[in-house]
Every structure is written in C-alpha cells, then in structure tokens.
Amino acid sequence: MNLGGRRLWIALALGAALAAGWACLRPPAALALSQEAYIWQMLWQEPLRAALREASQAGQGAPLRRWRVLMSHIAADGSQRFAAVDAAALQATGGGVVAVVRIEGQLQRLDPARVRAAVLATLARARAQGLALEALEIDHDCATARLPQYREFLQSLRAEAALAGLPLFITALPAWLGSRELPALWRQVDELTLQLHAVQNPGQGLFDPLLALRWAQQIEAIAAASPGPLRYRLALPTYSAQLRFDDFGNLLAVESETPLLGGAAGSAEWAVDPQQLQDFVHQALPRARPRLAHLQGIVWFRLPTLADQRAWHPATWRMVISGAPLRPGLRAQAQADVSAPGLYRLQLVNTGTSDALWPSRLDLPADCGTVQGRLGYRSVIGERGAWQLQRSGSRLLKPGASSEVAWLRCSRFPVIEIHENR
C-alpha cells in the first residue's frame, strides 16, 4: 500500500471509530411508540376543552393519536353515572376516541347482564352524540381473587363488542401479574393497558422507574409465553395524590381526582417528578424496547388541565412527552412582616417554565430562633444546631406560582438554603 493509500485507510478507520464512539455517547433514539391520554373528568368545563385544543395543535409537542375518554362510571352499589362528554370538542381534535367504562373495584356483585346493559347504554349514548368510536375499554380494579369472575364477564362482553364492531380493551393492575388467571383473562380482550402508577409502598410514592420496568418485563414475559398475539400498553401518571393513614400508619385511601371525606389520622402528599417520567419515556424505555416486543405504546393518566390542582401543568406535560428540556426555577424567599419586626414569611416561588418539586429540606440561618412550618413542612434542629424545615412525601409547584411554607422569627433577614430532592 502506498503512502497516500495508507493515509486514506487510517483516516477511514479513525472516522469509523469516532462514529462508533459517538453512537455510544448519543442519547437513545426517540421513542417509536404511540402516545395516548386518558380524559377522566365526569364534567367537561372550559379548562378541559382548552387543554384538548392545546394538546392537539401542531407544534405543541403532543404527538397524540387517540383519547381514552371516561364515559360512564358504575359505582360500588351498581348505580351508573354518565360523563357529560363534549363530543364537538373531542371531534375538533381529529384524534380517535376509545370509550372507557369505569366499574368500581369494590362493586358488591358483578352482575354480568346488568353491567353489560350499562356498558351497551354507554356505547349507544356516545354514538347518539355522533362519536365514531375506535374501541371499548373496561377499567375494573378488582381484587386478584375475583379475576375468574371478571374473565367470565369479559367473555360475554366480547361478543357484544364484536357486534358493535369495536375491539375490547381492559386496564390491569401490577398486583395481577403474579396470578395464573391473568393469561386467560387477557385472551378475552384485544389489548391490555398495565398501570405503572400504583401505591405499593407509601414511602416510594406513586411511581418507581425500576419497579415500572420490572412490571413491563413481567407483562412482556406473560405475552411471550401465551399462545396467540397478546398486545399491551403502559399507563404512566401525570398526577399527584394524597395518601391517608389511620392511627397505626396503615394506608386507608388514595385521594387524587376526587376529594374524599375525612376520617384519617394523617396524610401525605405524593407527586410524580416530571423529569423522572421524561427520563423513563425517552431513555429507559427506548433501551428496554427491543425486549418488549408486544408493547404497543403509552397512555398518560390523565390529561392535565389548568384547573386540575393534582396534575402537572399542561405545558410541563407537553415538554415531557416531546422530550423538550424541563426548566423549573424554584427559589425560597423570605418576606418581612411590616406589622411585626423580626417576623418573616417564607415562600417557595417557581420562576421557571415547568413544574418544580418542593424541596425535601430547607436550611435556615443560625440566627432564626423560632420556626413554624406548614403545608407538610416540620421544623427540626439540624446537626449544626440551626433550624431546618423537612417534609416527607413530595409536592409540585406550578410555573409562576408561589406558596407560603413557614413563619420565621430571625434577628436579621434570612437567606435560605435549598436541598434538592435528587
């Protein structure tokens, strides 16, 4: 090989090596999965209509092709309530529509004929509104021991859905993954959506990415081992919830979209970190995608609106699903009380463009002698003898919002140190 040829060969080899190295350093490719969202409001108001319009507009970073719309709810006593769906607002988005019927998990008795009639009434109501449905989905969080009964109901409903020309979908709980009944249940429907948001341990919050991946791998293993094609999607959270406990620390209830009555001895707020979900969707899932052959896509629970105090800001959600950088801007600032010298109000302020997690700890100056925390913050003496504000759980502050979290009495203007959650 002459000198010129040798130089060319070296240049090509070096270029190939650099390209391979760059490929290793690049982030995973964009998630090649469809994304959908649940609409879970029973009463449709202007904030929901606005969220629909924004999410469906080109350039808003929301590549959603379909809406899963709660259309009726069957309560524990068997009574049925229909959602006041705005068909015109849905149709204006241009997206497909899946009719969702929620059957309360604590339903006293699943009467197949009665519940089937309620489901068919829901479909008739939707079609009377002019909605062209793409599928029917049943959301029934029953106990694992009741899966055989649920399977029999789905078997009878499947024939009705087929007559209506609709595929039949269901949602599934992580608790069902260990049941031998799940494959037979799954074979009664066309698609299953596994909820990756669940309170397994109150100390872990609503979403654990490692646990979510493990559940995804478990559902994939079930699909791969079963005869015939079994398809599934993964449901991811956009919301926060209040966990309520009894006097012994046992979990009593989870409050999210519907306020609950009192009766709990204590409570804790848990929010889902938008950055954690964005990393899961755009990094962890693409890496795991080759091993999740039966995975069809993602469904977000639920479509955020400006009126939904327990969901992300709509702009935050659009950044998460599009992969755009999240820019929270959390600051802790003290404001002097002019009526009481030495007394300060401590506020958290979000000057960023996306939701910000409240810090788990705030360190106060040593010259602050009295501290009274609020909204989940408790005052404790730190290792250096100065006051700290600490909180368990997690909470989100929307962009442009502020919240008063403590009163301080200090000898001079306090400068607060924020300890990040991650």
Secondary structure, DSSP 8 states (H G I E B T S, - for coil): --HHHHHHHHHHHHHHHHHHHHHHHS------SEEEEEE--SB--HHHHHHHHHHHSTTSS--EEEEEEEEEEE-TTS-EEE-B--HHHHHHHT-EEEEEEEE-TT-S---HHHHHHHHHHHHHHHHHTT--EEEEEEEE---GGGHHHHHHHHHHHHHHHHHTT--EEEEE-GGGGG-TTHHHHHTTSSEEEEE----SSGGG-S--HHHHHHHHHHHHHHHHHSSS---EEEEEE-BEEEEEE-TTS-EEEEESSS---S--SEEEEEE--HHHHHHIIIIIHHHHGGG-TTEEEEEEE----TT-TTB--HHHHHHHHHT------EEEEEEE-TTSTTEEEEEEEE-SSS-EE--SEEE--TTEEEEEE-TT-EEEE-TTS-EEEE-SS--EE-TT-EEEEEEEEESS----EEE---
